[in-house]
Amino acid sequence: MSSSDYRLGLILVTGSAVAWSTAGFFTRLIPLDIWTILAWRGLFGALGLAVVIIALRRADTLRGMLRMGWPGWLFAAVSAVGMVLFITSLRYTTVAHVAVIYATVPFIAAALGWLVMRERPTAGAIVASLAALAGVAVMVGLGVEGGLFGDLLALGMTLSMAVMMIIARRFRDIPVMPSACLSALISGLACWPIGEPLAVSAYDLLLLALFGIVNSALGLALFTLGARLLPAIETALIGALDAPLAPLWVWLAFGETPGVSTLIGGSIVFVAVAVHMTMGATKASQPARSGQNEGEVREPA
């Protein structure tokens, strides 16, 4: 891989993290009921993703949609549920709480992988999971600025994302972009009759369009393109910027300041995630170093 491709990958994945981190900002900014927000965000997100899919895949777009099969539909349905839980949780608890709870998704996915696919977690993963659980317990149990109902919604969203990861690992041929497009469409249509989507002003409609296109379509498009140019561990680490950036935007715009317990618990979770990912990167690089020491020629990833 050339250095220019590597730098482009860094820029694209960082851009995706910034785009995804704006969910809390838009949820606080748009003064509408949550169902109306979800309806329009889903439709605009689906429209934006459809444009990206057509631009990238062109003639293969319809074929990709037809090739989804039941795993793709299941992936899309779980994703739609997770998105509804995610946006709703931002109305019932702080953005910082949602970000910290979501940061535990690698460990929940590892637990589900052990239960469903018999993938035995390493001792390091178990220790990191316990540390992350302790961090969430400190944040939720001692925090006064959050809300228990919103925290439970965020936990449900995190569980949905972990289930999506397991489905993607079990059925590796699922077309992710078409599935995400279908997911956004499902969430939008499901919430349409519950909210009041036809009663919004032109200004609010503009904000809703920005929410759907920037946070959903642009975020996924940048991540999909950038992930092809970076090692998986670097993609995961850069993508984790979403967690600290999300509370930052609402703090700057709305003065939503995390409490001490949230900062302590969040720090424990983020350290556990960072150490776990770093250990994974070190372990993954050992075979490559071994092969190079034996004189084996390897092409750059």
Protein Blocks (a to p, Z undefined) as FASTA:
>chain_A
ZZklmmmmmmmmmmmmmmmmmmmmmmmmpccdfklmmmmmmmmmmmmmmmmmmmmnmmmm
mmmmmmnommlmmmmmmmmmmmmmmmmmmmmmcfklmmmmmmmmmmmmmmmmmmmnopac
dfklmmmmmmmmmmmmmmmmmpckbcfklmmmmmmmmmmmmmmmmmmmmmmmbcfklmmm
mmmmmmmmmmmmmmcmklccfklmmmmmmmmmmmmmmmmmmmmmmmmmpcfklmmmmmmm
mmmmmmmmmmmmnopacdfklmmmmmmmmmmmmmmmmmmmmmmmmmmmmmmmnopacddZ
Z
